[in-house]
Amino acid sequence: MLGWFRALMPREDRFFDLFERHAATLVAGADALRALLDGTQDVPVACQAIADHEDAADVITREALLAVRRTFITPFDRSDIQALVGSLDDAIDQMLKTAKTVQLFEVTAFEPSMREMGAVIQEAAAATAEALPKLRALGENATILNTLTERVIQLEGRADDLHNAGLKALFKASRQDPMAFVVGSELYDHLEKVMDRFEDVANQISSIVVEHV
């Protein structure tokens, strides 16, 4: 009877599948965000793509949280799983907030530092997607996981530098147009927050490594 009951419960390795599926939405969302900032895709198309990826991430998040409640044995502490999934979801949520701001203010051209931040975000998403499958074998992958999470943290620092330099340049260029500075600074703030959320993901992965290795 116990074996039959456990067969109905989500498998422990299902969590790793969910982490990796969530990471894929981050990569896709970051690709769409960069296309938006670089102007290689029309604003409405890029913004809709980000919204679609955020919707897919929400479905995965709900599935993961349900699995936490239904699974007897989890690969990590339940709180760690919830925190990791939450931080992943926050990252793509912030991408969507960026896209909504673009649409709200009808922005069609982006500052050079914004475009560079888009590239940094794309790189952080790729590093995150590379790291998450390695959680399946923490002992074997601790070193590379530490390298990847440190890379994300370095990228967050790079994004901070771009944010500060971009704001300064925008201020100088917008002396006769205060509204342009207001809109631009809000976009910079959203982009910086995207990277802050990726740093949260990296910190959560590092915490899991420390606890289990």
Phi, psi and chi 1 to 4 in degrees:
 res  aa     phi    psi   chi1   chi2   chi3   chi4
   1 MET       -  -43.4  177.5   63.6   73.5      -
   2 LEU   -63.7  -40.8  179.2   59.7      -      -
   3 GLY   -62.6  -41.2      -      -      -      -
   4 TRP   -63.1  -42.3  174.1   83.5      -      -
   5 PHE   -65.1  -43.9 -176.4   67.6      -      -
   6 ARG   -65.8  -29.8  -71.9  175.1   64.3   89.3
   7 ALA   -64.9  -25.4      -      -      -      -
   8 LEU   -80.9  -16.1  -64.9  178.4      -      -
   9 MET   -83.1  152.9  -52.4  -61.1  -77.0      -
  10 PRO   -59.6  141.8  -21.5   32.0      -      -
  11 ARG   -69.0  151.6  -58.1 -174.2  -42.0  -85.8
  12 GLU   -59.7  -40.3  178.6  179.9  -19.9      -
  13 ASP   -72.9   -7.5   62.0   -0.2      -      -
  14 ARG   -62.9  -31.3 -176.5 -177.4 -175.6 -173.7
  15 PHE   -61.8  -38.9  -71.1  104.4      -      -
  16 PHE   -65.2  -38.8  -60.5  112.9      -      -
  17 ASP   -59.8  -42.0  -64.1  -25.1      -      -
  18 LEU   -67.1  -41.8  -68.0  168.2      -      -
  19 PHE   -57.6  -44.9  -62.9  154.6      -      -
  20 GLU   -70.4  -37.3  -69.0  161.3   29.2      -
  21 ARG   -64.5  -39.4  -76.0  169.7   52.0 -161.1
  22 HIS   -65.1  -42.0 -147.1  -47.5      -      -
  23 ALA   -60.4  -35.6      -      -      -      -
  24 ALA   -63.8  -35.4      -      -      -      -
  25 THR   -68.1  -33.2   69.3      -      -      -
  26 LEU   -66.6  -43.4  -68.2 -177.2      -      -
  27 VAL   -62.7  -46.1  170.5      -      -      -
  28 ALA   -64.0  -41.8      -      -      -      -
  29 GLY   -63.9  -41.4      -      -      -      -
  30 ALA   -66.1  -37.7      -      -      -      -
  31 ASP   -62.0  -44.0  -71.1  -13.1      -      -
  32 ALA   -66.6  -38.2      -      -      -      -
  33 LEU   -64.7  -42.2  179.6   60.6      -      -
  34 ARG   -65.4  -40.3 -174.8  172.4 -175.3 -173.6
  35 ALA   -60.6  -37.7      -      -      -      -
  36 LEU   -63.1  -49.7  169.0   65.4      -      -
  37 LEU   -69.9  -34.9  -63.2  170.4      -      -
  38 ASP   -79.8  -14.4  -75.8   -8.2      -      -
  39 GLY    77.8   18.2      -      -      -      -
  40 THR   -85.9   -5.5   58.4      -      -      -
  41 GLN  -140.6  144.1 -162.7  166.9   51.0      -
  42 ASP   -59.7  145.3  -69.8  -19.5      -      -
  43 VAL   -54.3  -51.0  169.1      -      -      -
  44 PRO   -60.5  -37.7  -21.8   33.9      -      -
  45 VAL   -67.6  -46.2  174.5      -      -      -
  46 ALA   -64.9  -42.8      -      -      -      -
  47 CYS   -64.4  -38.7  -71.1      -      -      -
  48 GLN   -66.9  -37.3 -175.9   58.6   53.5      -
  49 ALA   -62.9  -42.7      -      -      -      -
  50 ILE   -62.0  -42.9  -66.5  169.1      -      -
  51 ALA   -62.2  -40.0      -      -      -      -
  52 ASP   -65.2  -41.1  -70.0  -16.4      -      -
  53 HIS   -67.9  -35.1  -63.2  -47.5      -      -
  54 GLU   -66.1  -38.9 -166.3  -86.1  -20.2      -
  55 ASP   -61.5  -43.9  -75.0  -17.8      -      -
  56 ALA   -63.1  -38.7      -      -      -      -
  57 ALA   -64.8  -37.8      -      -      -      -
  58 ASP   -61.7  -40.8  -79.3  -14.5      -      -
  59 VAL   -62.3  -43.9  171.6      -      -      -
  60 ILE   -65.0  -40.5  -63.1  166.7      -      -
  61 THR   -60.7  -45.9  -63.2      -      -      -
  62 ARG   -62.9  -40.0  -72.2 -167.0  -67.0  -88.9
  63 GLU   -63.3  -41.1 -170.5  175.2  -13.8      -
  64 ALA   -67.1  -43.1      -      -      -      -
  65 LEU   -67.4  -34.9  -64.7  179.4      -      -
  66 LEU   -66.3  -41.2  178.4   61.0      -      -
  67 ALA   -63.3  -36.3      -      -      -      -
  68 VAL   -59.1  -40.6  167.9      -      -      -
  69 ARG   -73.5  -26.9  -66.1 -164.3  -64.8  -89.4
  70 ARG   -99.4   -9.6  -65.9 -177.5   58.1 -161.7
  71 THR   -98.9  129.5  -55.7      -      -      -
  72 PHE   -67.2  -50.2  -79.3  132.3      -      -
  73 ILE  -116.0  121.2  -58.7  173.0      -      -
  74 THR  -111.1  153.9   57.1      -      -      -
  75 PRO   -67.2  -28.0   21.8  -32.5      -      -
  76 PHE  -133.7  176.1  -39.7  122.5      -      -
  77 ASP   -56.3  144.2  -69.1  -16.6      -      -
  78 ARG   -57.8  -38.2  -64.5  171.6 -167.0  -83.5
  79 SER   -64.9  -34.8   60.0      -      -      -
  80 ASP   -67.0  -41.7  -73.9  -23.6      -      -
  81 ILE   -63.5  -46.1  -66.6  172.6      -      -
  82 GLN   -62.3  -40.7  -69.0  168.5  -30.5      -
  83 ALA   -67.2  -40.1      -      -      -      -
  84 LEU   -66.3  -47.3  178.0   56.3      -      -
  85 VAL   -63.1  -40.3  171.1      -      -      -
  86 GLY   -63.0  -40.5      -      -      -      -
  87 SER   -69.5  -37.3   60.6      -      -      -
  88 LEU   -61.3  -44.8  -69.3  166.4      -      -
  89 ASP   -65.9  -37.9 -157.9   48.0      -      -
  90 ASP   -62.1  -35.0  -72.2  -15.5      -      -
  91 ALA   -64.3  -46.2      -      -      -      -
  92 ILE   -77.2  -28.2 -163.4  160.1      -      -
  93 ASP   -58.9  -41.2  -76.4  -11.3      -      -
  94 GLN   -69.5  -32.9 -166.8   60.4   53.1      -
  95 MET   -60.8  -41.9  -67.6 -175.9 -151.0      -
  96 LEU   -65.4  -39.5 -178.9   59.2      -      -
  97 LYS   -61.0  -36.9  -70.7  177.2 -177.9  178.0
  98 THR   -62.9  -47.4  -54.2      -      -      -
  99 ALA   -62.5  -39.1      -      -      -      -
 100 LYS   -65.9  -35.7  -74.0 -177.9  174.9  179.8
 101 THR   -65.8  -41.2  -60.7      -      -      -
 102 VAL   -57.7  -45.3  168.4      -      -      -
 103 GLN   -69.8  -39.2  -68.3  179.4  -57.8      -
 104 LEU   -59.5  -44.9  174.5   63.6      -      -
 105 PHE   -96.1    6.8  -67.4  110.9      -      -
 106 GLU    53.3   46.9  -60.0 -180.0  -13.4      -
 107 VAL   -80.2  133.7 -178.0      -      -      -
 108 THR  -124.3  -11.6   56.5      -      -      -
 109 ALA  -134.6  145.4      -      -      -      -
 110 PHE  -127.1  147.8  -58.4   90.9      -      -
 111 GLU   -67.1  153.0  -59.8  -65.8  -38.7      -
 112 PRO   -54.0  -41.7  -27.3   35.4      -      -
 113 SER   -67.1  -30.6  -70.5      -      -      -
 114 MET   -65.1  -42.6  -67.1 -179.9 -173.4      -
 115 ARG   -65.0  -38.7  -64.5 -164.8  -64.8  -87.8
 116 GLU   -65.7  -37.7  -72.5 -171.6   61.6      -
 117 MET   -64.0  -34.4  -70.5  178.6   78.7      -
 118 GLY   -61.4  -39.8      -      -      -      -
 119 ALA   -67.2  -38.6      -      -      -      -
 120 VAL   -64.7  -42.7  170.0      -      -      -
 121 ILE   -62.1  -42.1  -71.6  166.6      -      -
 122 GLN   -61.1  -40.9 -168.7  178.0   41.9      -
 123 GLU   -67.5  -38.9 -170.6  172.8  -13.3      -
 124 ALA   -64.7  -39.0      -      -      -      -
 125 ALA   -63.8  -40.7      -      -      -      -
 126 ALA   -65.2  -41.4      -      -      -      -
 127 ALA   -64.8  -39.2      -      -      -      -
 128 THR   -63.9  -44.0  -59.6      -      -      -
 129 ALA   -65.4  -30.6      -      -      -      -
 130 GLU   -72.8  -34.3 -176.4  179.2   -8.7      -
 131 ALA   -74.4  -42.0      -      -      -      -
 132 LEU   -60.3  -41.0  -73.3  172.0      -      -
 133 PRO   -62.1  -24.3  -22.7   33.9      -      -
 134 LYS   -75.1   -9.6  -60.2 -175.5 -174.3  -52.0
 135 LEU   -67.5  -17.2  -68.0  175.7      -      -
 136 ARG   -64.4  -26.7  -67.5  177.1 -177.9  -91.9
 137 ALA  -136.2   76.1      -      -      -      -
 138 LEU   -58.8  -45.0  -82.6  172.6      -      -
 139 GLY   -60.8  -41.4      -      -      -      -
 140 GLU   -73.8  -28.2  -62.5  174.5   14.8      -
 141 ASN  -110.9   11.2  -64.8  -40.8      -      -
 142 ALA   -57.8  -42.4      -      -      -      -
 143 THR   -65.7  -47.7  -61.0      -      -      -
 144 ILE   -68.4  -33.9 -174.7   61.6      -      -
 145 LEU   -63.2  -42.2  -79.4  166.8      -      -
 146 ASN   -63.1  -38.4  -72.2  -26.6      -      -
 147 THR   -64.7  -43.7  -61.1      -      -      -
 148 LEU   -68.8  -41.2  -71.2  167.0      -      -
 149 THR   -68.9  -35.9   53.4      -      -      -
 150 GLU   -64.7  -35.9 -178.4   59.9   30.3      -
 151 ARG   -62.1  -43.4  177.9   57.7 -178.6  155.7
 152 VAL   -62.5  -41.3  173.4      -      -      -
 153 ILE   -64.2  -39.7  -68.4  168.5      -      -
 154 GLN   -63.2  -40.2  -69.5  170.8   -9.9      -
 155 LEU   -64.5  -35.9  -72.0  167.3      -      -
 156 GLU   -63.2  -38.7 -165.8  -82.0  -27.2      -
 157 GLY   -64.0  -40.3      -      -      -      -
 158 ARG   -61.8  -41.6  171.6   63.8  176.9  153.4
 159 ALA   -63.2  -38.7      -      -      -      -
 160 ASP   -59.9  -43.9  -79.7  -13.1      -      -
 161 ASP   -63.0  -42.9  -68.1  -18.8      -      -
 162 LEU   -65.2  -39.2  -71.5  166.6      -      -
 163 HIS   -59.2  -49.1  169.6  -90.4      -      -
 164 ASN   -66.6  -44.5  -64.6  -23.5      -      -
 165 ALA   -65.9  -39.4      -      -      -      -
 166 GLY   -65.2  -42.2      -      -      -      -
 167 LEU   -62.2  -41.7  -89.2 -175.2      -      -
 168 LYS   -63.1  -45.5 -175.2  174.3 -178.0  178.6
 169 ALA   -64.9  -39.3      -      -      -      -
 170 LEU   -65.4  -40.7 -177.8   64.0      -      -
 171 PHE   -60.7  -44.7  176.5   75.2      -      -
 172 LYS   -65.2  -35.3  -69.5 -179.4  177.1  179.6
 173 ALA   -82.6  -12.0      -      -      -      -
 174 SER  -113.5   21.4  -54.7      -      -      -
 175 ARG   -59.7  -31.9  -65.5 -176.8 -171.9  -82.2
 176 GLN   -95.6    0.5  -54.5  -57.4  -41.8      -
 177 ASP  -142.4   77.4 -172.9    0.0      -      -
 178 PRO   -57.7  -33.2  -24.3   34.9      -      -
 179 MET   -64.6  -35.0 -169.9   59.9 -170.2      -
 180 ALA   -62.2  -37.5      -      -      -      -
 181 PHE   -68.9  -40.2  178.4   75.8      -      -
 182 VAL   -60.6  -48.4  170.1      -      -      -
 183 VAL   -65.2  -46.7  172.6      -      -      -
 184 GLY   -62.9  -41.0      -      -      -      -
 185 SER   -66.8  -33.1   62.0      -      -      -
 186 GLU   -67.9  -39.4 -175.8  161.3  -11.5      -
 187 LEU   -64.8  -43.1  -79.8  174.8      -      -
 188 TYR   -58.9  -40.6  -87.1  119.8      -      -
 189 ASP   -62.7  -43.5 -178.6   61.9      -      -
 190 HIS   -64.5  -42.6  -78.9  -59.2      -      -
 191 LEU   -64.3  -39.7  -69.6  168.9      -      -
 192 GLU   -62.9  -38.8 -176.8 -177.2   34.7      -
 193 LYS   -68.3  -31.3  -74.2  178.8  178.6  176.3
 194 VAL   -57.9  -47.2  173.7      -      -      -
 195 MET   -68.6  -33.0  -82.1  -52.8  -55.4      -
 196 ASP   -59.5  -39.6  -72.3  -17.5      -      -
 197 ARG   -68.9  -35.7  -58.4  -66.9   78.6   77.7
 198 PHE   -65.7  -36.1  -86.8  109.8      -      -
 199 GLU   -63.3  -37.7 -176.2  179.7   29.0      -
 200 ASP   -60.3  -42.5  -68.5  -18.5      -      -
 201 VAL   -60.6  -47.5  173.8      -      -      -
 202 ALA   -59.9  -42.8      -      -      -      -
 203 ASN   -65.1  -36.1  -72.7  -24.4      -      -
 204 GLN   -68.7  -40.3 -171.8   57.1   41.7      -
 205 ILE   -62.3  -43.6  -67.0  171.4      -      -
 206 SER   -60.6  -40.1  -66.5      -      -      -
 207 SER   -62.4  -41.3  176.1      -      -      -
 208 ILE   -64.4  -41.3  -69.5  170.5      -      -
 209 VAL   -61.3  -45.9  171.5      -      -      -
 210 VAL   -61.4  -39.9  168.6      -      -      -
 211 GLU   -73.4  -27.4  -71.0 -179.9   15.1      -
 212 HIS  -116.5    1.5  -64.8  -86.6      -      -
 213 VAL  -114.9      -  175.5      -      -      -
